[in-house]
Every structure is written in structure tokens, then in C-alpha cells.
């Protein structure tokens, strides 16, 4: 950026993932200017889980997520976790779901779980994993 507007726009799409940026003044009047503290932002480029809610009473909860344009299929992963969020084991890993909902055919035990979903494009390119959602089965 060469003007003093204080804004900058990237001229190309950023890949999904976490990005970090800094700001610093460069020029003859600031040859040793310090850079700012880093700022972090995320480009999702993927989908988001919308269900299940944080507490469910059924042992076969329905998972739902937002559709992604040009997605060929989706991957869903569900891990059983401790009450503090440490992973115990993966209990669901579906790699080729073509709908935006899934209900497991087998019951899950009462306990704490974490789920993610990921869209896969027609070319086989994976999008970013969604933010995780945590839920508990009573």
C-alpha cells in the first residue's frame, strides 16, 4: 500500500485456512519502525454444521450442515471426547455423503462428542473443515 488511506484489499482469493497479518511503516522517515502485533483471521471456504444442538436425548442424533456450491460430496467426522474436550476415539467417519444430513444407523453411547464436516469439490479438492461443534448425548 502506498497511500495513507489505511485500507488494503487482497487482489486474489485467499485459500481456506488461518492467516496472519502485520502492519508496519516503511520509508525514509521510519527505517526501523516496529511491526504491529500479529492479527489472525480465518478464511473458511467450507460449510458449517447446524445440528445437532449442544444437548440431545436421542442416541442417533441428526447431523445437518449448509450446502456448498459445487460440492460433490461431504466428509463427516464425529469423535467421542472427555467432558474437558480431549479426544477419546473417532466414532463416525463418513467419507462420501452426498446429502447435507446424516443420521447414524447405530446408537452412540451417552457422553460428550465433537463433530466436523468438510465439502469435497467435483475435482476432488477438499474445502476447509468446519468449525467443530460439541454436543452431549444424555
NUKE-433389 format. One record per residue (C-alpha): residue in three letters; x negated, y, z negated. Coordinates in Angstrom, 2 decimals. Example, Ala and Ser with C-alpha at 12.3 -4.5 7.8 and 13.67 -1.06 7.14 Angstrom:
("ALA",(-12.30,-4.50,-7.80)),
("SER",(-13.67,-1.06,-7.14)),
This chain:
("UNK",(0.00,0.00,0.00)),
("UNK",(-1.49,3.31,0.96)),
("UNK",(1.20,5.74,-0.16)),
("UNK",(2.40,6.84,-3.58)),
("UNK",(5.98,5.52,-3.33)),
("UNK",(5.32,2.86,-5.97)),
("UNK",(7.05,0.14,-3.92)),
("UNK",(5.78,-2.73,-1.84)),
("UNK",(7.61,-5.34,0.21)),
("UNK",(6.07,-8.53,1.49)),
("UNK",(6.43,-8.74,5.28)),
("UNK",(6.82,-12.54,5.39)),
("UNK",(8.82,-15.11,3.40)),
("UNK",(7.11,-16.48,0.30)),
("UNK",(7.05,-20.22,-0.21)),
("UNK",(9.10,-21.61,-3.10)),
("UNK",(7.25,-21.71,-6.39)),
("UNK",(5.79,-19.49,-9.06)),
("UNK",(3.91,-16.35,-8.00)),
("UNK",(1.78,-13.88,-9.96)),
("UNK",(1.05,-10.26,-9.04)),
("UNK",(-1.07,-7.42,-10.41)),
("UNK",(-1.26,-3.67,-9.74)),
("UNK",(-4.41,-1.62,-9.69)),
("UNK",(-5.53,1.70,-8.32)),
("UNK",(-8.33,1.54,-5.78)),
("UNK",(-10.05,4.54,-4.30)),
("UNK",(-12.85,7.06,-4.70)),
("UNK",(-11.25,8.62,-7.78)),
("UNK",(-10.76,5.23,-9.52)),
("UNK",(-13.69,2.98,-8.60)),
("UNK",(-13.47,0.98,-11.84)),
("UNK",(-9.74,1.18,-12.54)),
("UNK",(-8.39,-1.72,-14.55)),
("UNK",(-5.77,-4.04,-13.11)),
("UNK",(-2.40,-4.34,-14.81)),
("UNK",(-1.39,-7.35,-16.84)),
("UNK",(-0.11,-10.12,-14.56)),
("UNK",(3.61,-10.32,-13.81)),
("UNK",(5.14,-13.64,-12.86)),
("UNK",(8.16,-14.29,-10.67)),
("UNK",(9.68,-17.36,-9.07)),
("UNK",(10.98,-17.97,-5.56)),
("UNK",(13.44,-20.83,-5.84)),
("UNK",(14.37,-21.61,-2.27)),
("UNK",(16.34,-24.53,-3.58)),
("UNK",(19.52,-25.47,-5.31)),
("UNK",(20.83,-25.22,-8.85)),
("UNK",(22.65,-27.79,-10.93)),
("UNK",(26.09,-26.57,-12.01)),
("UNK",(27.16,-29.62,-14.05)),
("UNK",(27.20,-31.38,-16.43)),
("UNK",(27.79,-28.92,-19.27)),
("UNK",(25.46,-28.91,-22.29)),
("UNK",(27.60,-31.41,-24.25)),
("UNK",(29.62,-34.24,-22.72)),
("UNK",(31.64,-37.05,-24.25)),
("UNK",(31.53,-39.40,-21.24)),
("UNK",(28.63,-41.77,-20.70)),
("UNK",(28.94,-41.35,-16.92)),
("UNK",(28.76,-37.56,-16.51)),
("UNK",(29.23,-36.00,-13.10)),
("UNK",(26.25,-34.05,-11.73)),
("UNK",(27.05,-31.18,-9.34)),
("UNK",(24.83,-28.71,-7.52)),
("UNK",(25.02,-25.91,-4.97)),
("UNK",(24.66,-26.89,-1.32)),
("UNK",(21.56,-25.73,0.55)),
("UNK",(21.84,-24.68,4.21)),
("UNK",(20.02,-27.13,6.50)),
("UNK",(19.54,-29.69,3.72)),
("UNK",(19.54,-33.26,4.99)),
("UNK",(19.79,-34.83,1.55)),
("UNK",(19.03,-34.27,-2.14)),
("UNK",(16.99,-35.94,-4.86)),
("UNK",(18.28,-36.12,-8.43)),
("UNK",(16.19,-36.96,-11.46)),
("UNK",(17.52,-37.39,-14.98)),
("UNK",(15.20,-38.04,-17.92)),
("UNK",(16.17,-39.07,-21.41)),
("UNK",(14.43,-36.67,-23.80)),
("UNK",(13.98,-36.28,-27.54)),
("UNK",(16.02,-33.65,-29.38)),
("UNK",(12.96,-31.36,-29.04)),
("UNK",(12.74,-31.92,-25.26)),
("UNK",(9.86,-34.39,-24.94)),
("UNK",(10.43,-36.89,-22.13)),
("UNK",(11.13,-40.49,-23.11)),
("UNK",(11.86,-42.03,-19.71)),
("UNK",(13.43,-41.43,-16.32)),
("UNK",(16.92,-42.97,-16.34)),
("UNK",(18.18,-41.78,-12.93)),
("UNK",(16.13,-41.21,-9.79)),
("UNK",(18.27,-41.00,-6.68)),
("UNK",(16.22,-40.06,-3.60)),
("UNK",(18.75,-39.87,-0.78)),
("UNK",(22.03,-38.28,-1.90)),
("UNK",(23.97,-36.69,0.96)),
("UNK",(26.73,-35.11,-1.15)),
("UNK",(26.46,-32.36,-3.80)),
("UNK",(27.88,-34.53,-6.56)),
("UNK",(26.75,-37.75,-8.20)),
("UNK",(28.25,-39.90,-10.95)),
("UNK",(26.08,-42.72,-12.24)),
("UNK",(27.61,-46.20,-11.86)),
("UNK",(26.11,-47.33,-15.18)),
("UNK",(26.69,-45.72,-18.56)),
("UNK",(23.99,-43.60,-20.15)),
("UNK",(23.34,-44.06,-23.86)),
("UNK",(24.36,-41.29,-26.26)),
("UNK",(21.44,-38.89,-26.58)),
("UNK",(19.64,-35.94,-25.03)),
("UNK",(18.89,-35.62,-21.31)),
("UNK",(17.27,-33.26,-18.80)),
("UNK",(18.21,-33.15,-15.10)),
("UNK",(16.81,-31.59,-11.90)),
("UNK",(17.85,-31.63,-8.25)),
("UNK",(15.87,-30.93,-5.08)),
("UNK",(17.00,-30.36,-1.49)),
("UNK",(15.16,-32.06,1.37)),
("UNK",(15.37,-30.38,4.80)),
("UNK",(16.20,-32.01,8.12)),
("UNK",(12.42,-32.08,8.80)),
("UNK",(11.79,-33.90,5.52)),
("UNK",(10.36,-30.84,3.78)),
("UNK",(11.23,-30.73,0.07)),
("UNK",(12.52,-27.49,-1.43)),
("UNK",(11.68,-26.41,-4.94)),
("UNK",(13.09,-28.46,-7.79)),
("UNK",(15.97,-26.69,-9.50)),
("UNK",(15.62,-25.30,-12.96)),
("UNK",(16.21,-28.09,-15.43)),
("UNK",(19.45,-28.36,-17.33)),
("UNK",(19.58,-30.05,-20.71)),
("UNK",(22.66,-31.86,-21.92)),
("UNK",(23.70,-34.21,-24.68)),
("UNK",(25.96,-37.24,-24.47)),
("UNK",(27.88,-37.75,-27.72)),
